[in-house]
């Protein structure tokens, strides 16, 4: 169940240009959180900015949680200036989490850019609950925007890197690397990143008959299903399930349920 808490920032540092990792003391949220869920963060007191910012939970600790985020606008610029020791108001955990199959022989995590945010916690949970070590694909435009490589390597996860410009690792896209790893019907793939990336990852999985779960991003005002500002179109024929709320029915979806063409306009 989600709660609203004043949480002390215990660590806050830059991890890449315009990217920060923030750790907040929030034992009640940590006790209830699952990998793939998110929180709504009040970046400062007052009415400007008026809305909270949704952020994926990166890792779950005994007494707190961490967030990995990119500075993209006014709200995240304000948050980036928050010092250690400052208290912020956090609502969470919200949404659903990644399902972890106990009997899947193989798991592959695919992350593009800051879409890696929910993946370290997911990798830890997979290893803890199943004893299996997931494979990881990290993709970004260029080497300096690759995130969490060291964290996954320290966990013992095999890591494949992909960059658009070929500055490190494979020159190409996340879906290209996934195809090289040859997933099959005994593989579960977890994805988070730009919409185009997740769509192409879904296509590779569909070709291989591999199950794929993706964590979607969307602009949202409330985070708990009231405002209906984060709906996405699904492939269901059920009239009442045709539109799903990313904050409530998601953010994690079986990619076969998503109408990807409605999300991407080329």
C-alpha positions as CSV (number, residue, x, y, z in Angstrom):
1,X,0.0,0.0,0.0
2,X,1.3,3.5,-0.9
3,X,2.1,6.0,1.8
4,X,3.1,9.6,1.8
5,X,6.2,10.3,3.8
6,X,8.8,13.0,4.6
7,X,12.1,11.3,3.7
8,X,15.6,12.4,4.4
9,X,18.0,12.4,1.5
10,X,21.0,10.3,2.6
11,X,23.0,10.5,-0.6
12,X,22.8,12.5,-3.8
13,X,25.5,12.5,-6.5
14,X,26.1,12.8,-10.2
15,X,26.6,9.5,-12.0
16,X,26.9,10.8,-15.6
17,X,26.4,14.2,-17.3
18,X,22.9,15.4,-16.3
19,X,22.1,12.2,-14.4
20,X,21.8,11.8,-10.6
21,X,21.4,9.1,-8.1
22,X,19.4,10.0,-4.9
23,X,19.0,7.8,-1.9
24,X,16.2,8.5,0.6
25,X,15.5,7.1,4.0
26,X,12.0,5.6,3.7
27,X,11.7,2.3,5.6
28,X,7.9,2.0,5.2
29,X,8.2,2.4,1.4
30,X,11.1,0.0,1.2
31,X,9.2,-2.6,3.1
32,X,6.4,-2.6,0.6
33,X,8.2,-1.9,-2.6
34,X,8.9,-4.3,-5.5
35,X,11.2,-3.8,-8.5
36,X,9.4,-2.0,-11.2
37,X,7.3,0.2,-9.0
38,X,7.7,4.0,-8.8
39,X,7.2,7.0,-6.4
40,X,5.8,10.5,-6.9
41,X,8.3,13.0,-5.5
42,X,7.6,16.5,-4.4
43,X,10.7,18.3,-5.5
44,X,10.2,21.2,-3.2
45,X,7.5,22.6,-0.9
46,X,5.0,25.0,-2.3
47,X,3.0,25.3,-5.5
48,X,5.8,25.7,-8.0
49,X,6.2,23.2,-9.5
50,X,2.6,22.2,-8.6
51,X,2.9,18.5,-9.6
52,X,5.1,15.7,-8.2
53,X,7.6,14.0,-10.4
54,X,7.2,10.2,-11.1
55,X,10.4,8.2,-10.6
56,X,11.2,4.5,-10.8
57,X,12.6,2.9,-7.7
58,X,16.1,1.9,-8.6
59,X,17.2,-0.2,-5.5
60,X,15.4,-1.3,-2.4
61,X,17.3,-1.3,0.9
62,X,16.4,-2.2,4.5
63,X,15.7,1.4,5.5
64,X,15.3,3.2,2.2
65,X,15.2,3.4,-1.6
66,X,17.3,4.9,-4.4
67,X,16.2,6.8,-7.5
68,X,18.2,7.2,-10.7
69,X,17.0,10.2,-12.8
70,X,17.9,12.5,-15.7
71,X,17.7,16.3,-15.4
72,X,15.2,17.2,-18.2
73,X,13.2,20.1,-16.9
74,X,12.4,22.6,-14.2
75,X,11.4,20.0,-11.6
76,X,14.4,17.7,-12.0
77,X,16.7,20.7,-12.1
78,X,15.3,21.8,-8.7
79,X,15.6,18.3,-7.3
80,X,19.2,18.0,-8.5
81,X,20.1,20.9,-6.2
82,X,18.7,19.2,-3.1
83,X,21.6,18.5,-0.7
84,X,22.2,15.5,1.5
85,X,20.2,15.9,4.7
86,X,17.3,17.7,3.1
87,X,13.8,16.3,3.6
88,X,11.5,15.7,0.6
89,X,8.0,14.4,0.5
90,X,7.6,11.0,-1.3
91,X,4.4,9.1,-2.2
92,X,4.8,5.4,-2.9
93,X,5.3,2.7,-3.8
94,X,2.9,3.0,-6.8
95,X,2.0,0.8,-9.8
96,X,2.7,-2.8,-10.3
97,X,6.1,-4.5,-10.4
98,X,8.0,-6.9,-12.6
99,X,6.8,-10.5,-12.4
100,X,9.6,-12.8,-11.5
101,X,9.1,-16.3,-12.9
102,X,10.5,-19.0,-10.6
103,X,10.9,-21.5,-13.4
104,X,12.3,-19.5,-16.3
105,X,15.8,-20.8,-17.2
106,X,17.0,-17.5,-18.6
107,X,16.4,-13.8,-17.9
108,X,17.7,-10.9,-20.0
109,X,17.4,-7.3,-18.8
110,X,17.4,-4.7,-21.6
111,X,17.8,-1.0,-20.7
112,X,18.2,2.1,-22.8
113,X,19.7,5.3,-21.2
114,X,18.0,6.2,-17.9
115,X,15.6,3.4,-18.6
116,X,18.1,1.4,-16.6
117,X,16.6,2.9,-13.4
118,X,14.4,0.0,-12.3
119,X,16.9,-2.7,-13.4
120,X,19.4,-3.0,-10.6
121,X,16.7,-3.7,-8.1
122,X,15.2,-6.2,-10.5
123,X,18.5,-8.0,-11.0
124,X,18.9,-8.3,-7.2
125,X,15.4,-9.7,-6.8
126,X,15.9,-12.3,-9.6
127,X,19.1,-13.5,-8.0
128,X,17.6,-13.6,-4.5
129,X,14.3,-15.3,-5.4
130,X,15.5,-17.7,-8.1
131,X,19.3,-18.1,-7.7
132,X,19.7,-17.3,-11.4
133,X,22.0,-14.5,-12.6
134,X,20.3,-12.4,-15.3
135,X,22.1,-11.2,-18.5
136,X,22.1,-7.4,-19.0
137,X,22.1,-5.3,-22.2
138,X,22.9,-1.6,-21.6
139,X,22.4,0.8,-24.5
140,X,22.9,4.5,-24.9
141,X,23.7,7.1,-27.6
142,X,27.4,7.2,-26.5
143,X,29.7,5.8,-23.9
144,X,29.3,8.6,-21.4
145,X,25.6,8.0,-21.1
146,X,25.9,4.3,-20.2
147,X,24.7,3.8,-16.7
148,X,25.1,1.1,-14.0
149,X,27.6,-1.0,-15.8
150,X,29.8,-1.3,-12.7
151,X,26.8,-2.1,-10.5
152,X,25.7,-5.0,-12.7
153,X,29.3,-6.3,-13.0
154,X,29.7,-6.3,-9.3
155,X,26.5,-8.4,-9.0
156,X,28.1,-10.9,-11.4
157,X,25.8,-10.2,-14.3
158,X,27.2,-10.7,-17.8
159,X,26.9,-7.2,-19.4
160,X,26.6,-6.4,-23.1
161,X,27.1,-2.8,-24.1
162,X,25.6,-1.0,-27.2
163,X,26.1,2.5,-28.3
164,X,24.6,4.3,-31.3
165,X,28.0,5.8,-32.2
166,X,30.1,2.7,-31.5
167,X,32.2,4.6,-28.8
168,X,32.1,1.4,-26.7
169,X,30.7,-2.1,-27.1
170,X,28.5,-3.0,-30.0
171,X,27.7,-0.3,-32.6
172,X,24.0,-0.4,-32.9
173,X,20.8,-0.7,-30.8
174,X,19.6,-2.7,-27.9
175,X,17.3,-4.8,-30.0
176,X,20.3,-5.8,-32.2
177,X,22.2,-7.0,-29.2
178,X,19.2,-8.9,-28.0
179,X,18.9,-10.7,-31.3
180,X,22.5,-11.7,-31.0
181,X,21.9,-13.2,-27.6
182,X,19.2,-15.4,-29.2
183,X,16.4,-15.5,-26.7
184,X,13.9,-18.4,-27.1
185,X,10.6,-19.6,-25.5
186,X,12.5,-20.4,-22.3
187,X,13.6,-16.7,-21.9
188,X,12.0,-13.9,-20.1
189,X,13.0,-10.4,-21.2
190,X,12.6,-7.3,-19.2
191,X,12.9,-3.9,-20.9
192,X,12.8,-0.2,-20.0
193,X,13.9,2.8,-22.1
194,X,12.8,4.9,-25.0
195,X,9.5,3.8,-26.6
196,X,11.1,3.0,-29.9
197,X,13.6,0.7,-28.2
198,X,11.0,-1.1,-26.3
199,X,8.9,-1.7,-29.4
200,X,11.9,-3.2,-31.3
201,X,12.8,-5.3,-28.3
202,X,9.2,-6.5,-28.2
203,X,9.5,-7.4,-31.9
204,X,12.6,-9.5,-31.4
205,X,10.9,-11.3,-28.5
206,X,7.8,-11.9,-30.6
207,X,9.9,-13.5,-33.3
208,X,11.6,-15.7,-30.8
209,X,8.4,-16.6,-28.9
210,X,10.1,-15.1,-25.7
211,X,8.0,-13.4,-23.1
212,X,8.7,-9.8,-22.6
213,X,7.7,-7.3,-19.9
214,X,8.3,-3.6,-20.4
215,X,8.1,-0.7,-17.9
216,X,6.5,2.3,-19.7
217,X,7.0,5.9,-19.0
218,X,4.2,8.5,-19.2
219,X,3.4,12.0,-18.0
220,X,1.1,11.8,-15.0
221,X,-0.4,14.2,-12.6
222,X,-1.6,12.0,-9.7
223,X,0.2,8.7,-9.9
224,X,-2.8,6.7,-8.5
225,X,-5.2,6.4,-11.4
226,X,-7.5,9.4,-10.9
227,X,-6.5,11.9,-13.5
228,X,-6.4,9.5,-16.5
229,X,-3.5,11.5,-18.0
230,X,-1.2,8.5,-18.6
231,X,-3.4,6.1,-20.5
232,X,-2.1,3.9,-23.3
233,X,-3.9,1.8,-25.9
234,X,-3.9,-2.0,-25.5
235,X,-4.7,-4.8,-27.8
236,X,-7.6,-6.2,-25.8
237,X,-11.0,-6.5,-27.3
238,X,-12.6,-5.7,-23.9
239,X,-14.1,-2.2,-24.2
240,X,-13.4,-1.5,-20.5
241,X,-9.7,-2.6,-20.8
242,X,-8.9,-0.9,-24.2
243,X,-7.2,2.0,-22.5
244,X,-4.8,1.2,-19.5
245,X,-3.3,3.6,-17.0
246,X,0.4,3.5,-16.8
247,X,0.3,4.5,-13.2
248,X,-2.3,1.9,-12.1
249,X,-2.4,-1.0,-14.5
250,X,1.3,-0.4,-15.2
251,X,4.0,0.8,-15.4
252,X,4.9,-2.9,-16.2
253,X,3.0,-4.5,-19.0
254,X,3.3,-7.7,-21.0
255,X,4.5,-6.2,-24.3
256,X,1.9,-8.3,-26.3
257,X,-0.8,-6.3,-24.6
258,X,0.4,-2.9,-25.8
259,X,-0.6,-1.3,-29.1
260,X,2.8,0.0,-30.0
261,X,1.7,1.7,-33.2
262,X,-0.4,4.1,-31.1
263,X,2.6,5.0,-29.0
264,X,5.0,5.7,-31.9
265,X,4.4,8.3,-34.5
266,X,7.1,8.3,-37.3
